[in-house]
Amino acid sequence: MTTSSTDVGQARAAHRAIRVTVNNQAVDLPDREVTGLEIKQDAIDQGVQIQLNFPLSVKQGDRYVPVGDGETIRVHEGEKFLAVAPDDNS
């Protein structure tokens, strides 16, 4: 059986995936360095019920810190993110 370069690339991407949670749902990110927008796009692609205009925050200690769409951050396995509708006052 032969392995194509596409198969190898997909295997590498799967191997490097960083699992985080967005709104308590598991999301696999393809790289450690991602933007807030990329996190939301990947979450939506993986079935998380959010929209791209939802503000994103990352849990740091006992609070959530905003992550801008264009802000590049380094993510860690198990990190927790929250994305809520902009008009949600909770």
C-alpha positions as CSV (number, residue, x, y, z in Angstrom):
1,M,0.0,0.0,0.0
2,T,1.3,3.4,-0.9
3,T,0.9,6.6,1.1
4,S,0.2,9.9,-0.7
5,S,1.6,13.2,0.4
6,T,-1.9,14.3,1.2
7,D,-2.3,11.3,3.6
8,V,1.0,12.2,5.3
9,G,0.0,15.8,5.6
10,Q,-3.4,14.9,7.1
11,A,-1.7,12.5,9.5
12,R,0.8,15.2,10.6
13,A,-2.1,17.7,11.1
14,A,-4.0,15.2,13.2
15,H,-0.9,14.4,15.2
16,R,-0.2,18.0,15.9
17,A,-3.8,18.9,16.8
18,I,-4.2,20.8,20.1
19,R,-7.5,19.9,21.9
20,V,-9.2,22.8,23.6
21,T,-12.8,23.5,24.6
22,V,-15.0,26.2,23.2
23,N,-18.3,26.6,25.2
24,N,-17.5,23.3,26.9
25,Q,-17.2,21.4,23.6
26,A,-14.0,19.8,22.4
27,V,-12.3,21.5,19.5
28,D,-9.1,20.3,17.8
29,L,-6.9,23.2,16.6
30,P,-4.3,22.5,13.9
31,D,-1.5,24.6,15.4
32,R,-0.4,26.1,18.7
33,E,-0.3,29.6,17.3
34,V,-3.8,30.7,16.1
35,T,-5.9,33.9,16.0
36,G,-9.2,34.4,17.8
37,L,-11.0,34.2,14.5
38,E,-9.3,30.9,13.6
39,I,-10.4,29.4,16.9
40,K,-14.0,30.4,16.2
41,Q,-13.8,29.2,12.6
42,D,-12.5,25.8,13.7
43,A,-15.1,25.6,16.5
44,I,-17.9,26.2,14.0
45,D,-16.5,23.7,11.6
46,Q,-16.5,21.1,14.4
47,G,-20.1,21.8,15.3
48,V,-19.9,24.3,18.1
49,Q,-23.1,26.5,17.9
50,I,-21.5,29.9,17.7
51,Q,-21.1,32.6,15.1
52,L,-18.0,34.5,13.9
53,N,-19.3,37.8,15.4
54,F,-19.4,36.3,18.9
55,P,-16.6,37.8,21.2
56,L,-14.1,35.1,22.3
57,S,-12.5,34.9,25.7
58,V,-9.9,32.5,27.2
59,K,-10.0,31.3,30.8
60,Q,-7.1,32.5,32.8
61,G,-7.3,31.5,36.5
62,D,-10.8,32.3,37.7
63,R,-11.7,34.8,34.9
64,Y,-12.0,35.1,31.2
65,V,-9.8,37.4,29.1
66,P,-10.9,38.7,25.7
67,V,-9.1,37.4,22.6
68,G,-9.5,39.6,19.5
69,D,-10.2,38.2,16.1
70,G,-6.8,39.3,14.8
71,E,-4.9,38.5,17.9
72,T,-2.5,35.6,17.7
73,I,-2.2,33.5,20.8
74,R,-0.3,30.4,21.8
75,V,-2.8,27.7,22.9
76,H,-2.2,24.8,25.2
77,E,-3.8,21.4,25.5
78,G,-7.0,21.6,27.6
79,E,-7.4,25.4,27.4
80,K,-10.9,26.7,27.8
81,F,-12.5,29.3,25.6
82,L,-15.9,31.0,25.8
83,A,-17.8,32.6,22.9
84,V,-21.2,34.2,23.5
85,A,-23.6,36.3,21.5
86,P,-22.7,40.0,21.6
87,D,-26.0,40.9,23.1
88,D,-25.8,38.3,25.9
89,N,-25.6,40.2,29.2
90,S,-24.9,37.2,31.4
